[in-house]
């Protein structure tokens, strides 16, 4: 399965780290190519287990260079992308 299709529950189970803030979750994965961040933008709510990532970043050699959800959301807005914030209620 490709990372951009990975459901949240599966990604979180394989994560080496999860960055959470008021804009969403960045699930950090590691493979032979480096570190990847899968971004799920659901605000303060947990993404649904079957949710697919809204965005992905990587691979990078150092996981510290991966952006937290807020920084990625701002970057996407600056690039003219849509607001990805979803509401599960």
N, C-alpha and C positions, 0 to 999 in steps of 0.2 A: 504494500500500500504506500502511496505517495504521501508525504507529510501534509501537503495542502488538502488532502482528503481525510486526514486522521481525526476521528471523533475525539471530543474533549476527554472523555473518560479513559480512553486508550492512551492518549498522549500523556495525561497526568500520571497514569500508572507507570509509564516509561521515563518520566521526567528525571533529570538530574537536579532540577531546580524549578520553582514556579515563582514568578514575580507577580504580585497582586497589588492593585491600587484601585482607586475609585473609577477607573476607566475600563478595567478588564483584567484579564490574566495573560501573562506571557509564559508559555510552557517551554522550558529549555530542554532540548534533546541533544544527545551526542551520538555520532556514528563515525565511521572511518574517515569521513571528509571533514569533520569538525563539529561545531556546535550550531544548532538551529533554534530559532524562537518561533513558536506558533502563537499567534495573537488571536484571542477570543475577546471581543469587545461587548461586555454585558454589564458594565458598570459595577455596582457593589454586589450584584447578584451572581451566584455561581452559574456558569454556562450550563445549559442542558447537557447531559451525558453524550448525546448524539450530535451535538453542535460541531460543525466543521469550522476550521480557522478562517477568520476574515482576512488575515494577512500572514505572511511568513518572511523571515529574514535569515540569511545564512547561505552557505556555511562560513563560519569564522573560526579562527584558531583560539581566540580568547573569549570566553563567555562574558567577561566584564564589558565587552564592547557592544553587546546586545542591548537594545533600548528597552526600558520599562514600558508598560502599556501607554501611559500618558505621553511619553516622549514620541512613541511611534504614532500615536493618534495625531499629535500636533504636526509631525513630519508629513503624514498623509494629507492633512488639511492644507498644509503649505504647498503641496504638490497638486492641489486641486481635486483630490479624491473625495468621495462622498463621506458623510458621517456614518460610521459603522456601528454606532452604539445601538444595541438591541435591548429589548425589554422582554423578559420571560414571563412577567405577571400577566 
